[in-house]
C-alpha cells in the first residue's frame, strides 16, 4: 500500500511539477530597475566631470584672451603728463611748467612748456617750447604784442660744427618817447649746454639753456638784449664744465 502511494506521488510530481515562484518575476524587475539606475547615475557623473573640464578650459581661454595690463615703466626718469605725453627729463635747468593754459589757441601748441619770461616797457612777455621738436613761440597769458607772437623752429639743418641756431625779433613798442632798440634772441642749443652767452652791441648777456619735455636732443633759450638785430654778433652755448658745448648735429 505504501509503495503504491509513493509510486503515485512520484508520477504526479514528474507530470505536474510545482508551480513557479510568483515572486521571481518581481525580483527580476527590481534588479533590472536597479541596474538601469546605476547605469544612469554613472553616465550623469561622467557628464558632470566632462562639463567641468570643458567649462574650465573655456574660462582659461577667455582669461588668456583678455588684454594684459601694461607693466609700469621701470625707468625712474620717465614721466607722463595729463595729456599722456611721456618724456625723459634732461638734467637741470629744466622746465615742465605748461604754457598756453587759458589762451584761445592753447590747443594749437599743446603740449607747450615755458622756457623763460621777462618784461619790457608796456608789457610782459614769455617764450614757450611747443610740441614740435625744436620750436619756440613768443607768448604770454596777456597781450605780448611787441614781438608779434613770433615763432621759430630749430630742429633741421644742423651742421657738425654748428653750436646754436637762433632767431632775432625786434620789439615794436608803441608810444615810446624815444627809439628803443630791444631785440628778442631765441633759439636752440645741444642738450649738453647749460648756459648761453649772447654778444650784442658790445655787451655780453647770459641766460639759461632750458630743457623741456618736448625735446631730449635740444635745449632752448630766449633773452631780450638792448641792441638792434644787426648788433647780435655771437651766440655761444656753455656746458656744465664751463666749456663750449658741442653741436647737436655732431
C-alpha positions in Angstrom: 0.0 0.0 0.0 2.8 2.4 0.9 4.7 1.5 -2.1 1.8 2.2 -4.3 1.2 5.6 -2.8 4.9 6.5 -3.3 4.8 5.5 -6.9 1.7 7.5 -7.5 3.2 10.6 -5.8 6.3 10.2 -7.9 4.3 10.0 -11.0 2.3 13.0 -10.0 5.4 15.1 -9.4 7.0 14.3 -12.7 3.9 15.0 -14.7 2.8 18.0 -12.7 5.8 19.9 -11.4 5.5 22.5 -8.7 4.2 25.9 -9.9 6.8 28.6 -10.4 7.7 31.0 -7.6 5.3 34.0 -8.1 7.9 36.5 -6.5 10.6 35.7 -9.0 9.4 38.0 -11.8 9.0 40.8 -9.3 12.6 40.4 -8.1 13.8 40.3 -11.6 12.1 43.6 -12.5 13.5 45.2 -9.3 17.0 44.1 -10.1 16.6 45.4 -13.7 15.5 48.8 -12.5 18.4 49.0 -10.1 20.9 48.2 -12.9 19.3 50.9 -15.0 19.6 53.4 -12.2 23.2 52.6 -11.5 24.0 53.0 -15.2 22.2 56.3 -15.5 24.0 57.6 -12.4 27.3 56.7 -13.8 26.6 58.4 -17.1 25.4 61.6 -15.3 28.5 61.6 -13.2 30.7 61.3 -16.2 28.8 64.1 -18.0 29.3 66.4 -15.0 33.0 65.7 -15.0 33.3 66.4 -18.7 31.2 69.6 -18.3 33.5 70.9 -15.5 36.6 70.2 -17.6 35.1 71.9 -20.7 34.0 74.9 -18.6 37.4 75.2 -17.0 39.0 75.2 -20.5 36.7 77.9 -21.8 37.3 80.1 -18.7 41.0 79.7 -19.2 40.7 80.6 -22.8 38.6 83.7 -22.0 41.2 84.8 -19.4 44.1 84.3 -21.8 42.3 86.4 -24.4 41.8 89.3 -22.0 44.2 92.2 -22.7 47.2 92.2 -20.4 47.6 95.2 -18.1 50.7 97.1 -19.2 53.5 96.9 -16.6 54.6 100.3 -15.3 57.8 101.6 -16.7 60.9 100.6 -14.8 62.8 103.7 -15.8 62.5 106.1 -12.9 63.2 109.2 -15.0 60.2 108.6 -17.3 57.2 110.9 -16.6 53.8 111.4 -18.0 51.6 114.5 -18.2 47.9 114.6 -18.1 47.9 114.5 -21.9 49.5 111.0 -21.9 52.7 112.6 -23.1 55.7 110.7 -21.9 59.2 112.1 -21.8 62.6 111.7 -20.2 63.8 114.8 -18.4 67.2 116.3 -19.1 69.4 117.4 -16.2 68.7 120.9 -14.7 68.0 123.6 -15.8 64.7 122.1 -16.7 61.1 123.3 -17.2 58.0 121.3 -17.2 55.7 124.2 -16.4 53.0 124.2 -19.0 52.2 127.3 -21.1 49.1 128.2 -23.1 46.6 127.2 -20.4 44.0 129.9 -20.9 44.5 131.4 -24.3 42.1 130.6 -27.0 44.8 128.9 -29.2 46.1 126.8 -26.3 45.4 123.5 -28.1 47.2 124.7 -31.2 50.6 124.3 -29.5 49.9 121.8 -26.7 51.8 120.5 -25.0 53.8 123.7 -24.6 56.2 124.5 -21.8 57.6 127.8 -20.6 61.3 128.4 -21.4 61.6 131.9 -19.8 59.8 135.2 -19.4 60.5 138.9 -18.8 59.3 142.4 -19.1 59.8 145.3 -21.5 58.1 148.7 -21.4 54.3 148.3 -21.6 54.1 144.6 -21.4 55.3 141.2 -20.1 56.5 138.5 -22.5 57.2 134.8 -22.3 58.7 132.2 -24.6 57.4 128.6 -24.7 58.7 125.4 -26.3 55.9 123.9 -28.4 55.0 120.3 -29.2 57.1 120.3 -32.3 60.7 119.2 -31.5 62.8 122.3 -31.6 60.2 125.0 -32.0 59.6 128.1 -29.8 56.9 130.7 -29.8 56.7 134.1 -28.1 53.6 134.3 -26.0 52.1 135.2 -22.6 48.7 134.8 -20.9 48.4 138.5 -21.7 48.8 140.5 -25.0 52.6 140.1 -25.6 52.2 142.1 -28.9 55.5 143.8 -29.0 57.2 140.8 -30.6 54.2 139.9 -32.8 53.8 136.4 -31.5 56.8 135.3 -33.5 57.7 131.6 -33.8 60.9 129.8 -34.8 61.9 126.2 -35.3 65.5 125.0 -35.0 65.5 121.2 -35.4 66.7 120.9 -39.0 69.9 121.5 -41.0 72.3 121.4 -38.1 75.9 121.3 -39.3 78.5 119.2 -37.4 80.3 122.3 -36.1 77.2 124.4 -35.6 76.7 125.1 -31.9 73.5 127.1 -32.0 70.5 128.2 -34.1 68.7 131.3 -33.2 66.2 133.9 -34.4 66.2 137.7 -33.7 62.9 139.6 -33.3 62.9 143.3 -32.8 60.5 144.8 -30.3 57.9 147.2 -31.5 57.0 149.5 -28.6 54.2 151.9 -29.4 54.1 155.4 -27.9 57.8 155.2 -26.8 59.2 158.7 -26.1 62.4 157.8 -27.9 63.5 154.9 -30.1 64.5 151.9 -28.0 66.4 149.1 -29.6 65.2 145.9 -27.9 65.7 142.6 -29.6 64.5 139.1 -28.7 67.2 136.5 -29.3 65.7 133.0 -29.0 66.9 129.6 -30.2 68.2 126.2 -29.5 71.5 124.5 -28.5 72.6 121.0 -27.7 71.3 119.1 -24.6 74.9 119.3 -23.2 74.6 123.1 -22.8 73.7 124.7 -19.5 74.1 128.4 -20.3 74.1 130.6 -23.5 76.2 133.7 -23.9 74.9 136.3 -26.4 77.2 139.1 -27.6 75.3 142.1 -28.8 76.1 145.8 -29.1 79.4 145.3 -27.4 77.8 143.7 -24.3 77.6 140.0 -23.2 74.3 138.6 -22.0 73.9 135.2 -20.3 70.8 133.1 -19.9 70.0 129.5 -19.1 69.7 126.7 -21.7 66.4 125.2 -20.7 65.4 121.6 -21.2 61.7 120.9 -21.7 59.6 117.7 -22.3 59.3 118.5 -26.0 62.9 117.5 -26.8 65.6 115.2 -25.4 68.1 116.5 -28.1 67.9 120.2 -27.7 67.7 122.9 -25.0 66.1 126.3 -25.6 66.9 129.9 -24.6 65.4 133.3 -25.0 66.6 136.7 -23.8 65.9 140.4 -24.7 69.0 142.4 -25.4 69.4 146.2 -25.6 70.7 146.2 -29.1 69.5 146.2 -32.7 69.2 142.9 -34.6 72.3 143.7 -36.7 74.4 144.1 -33.4 74.0 140.4 -32.4 77.4 139.0 -33.2 77.7 135.7 -31.3 75.6 133.1 -29.6 77.7 130.6 -27.7 76.4 127.6 -25.6 78.4 126.7 -22.5 78.3 123.2 -20.9 78.3 122.3 -17.2 82.2 122.4 -17.0 82.3 126.0 -18.5 83.4 124.8 -21.9 81.8 125.5 -25.3 79.1 122.9 -25.7 79.1 120.7 -28.8 76.7 120.8 -31.7 73.6 118.6 -31.5 74.4 117.7 -35.2 77.9 116.3 -34.3 
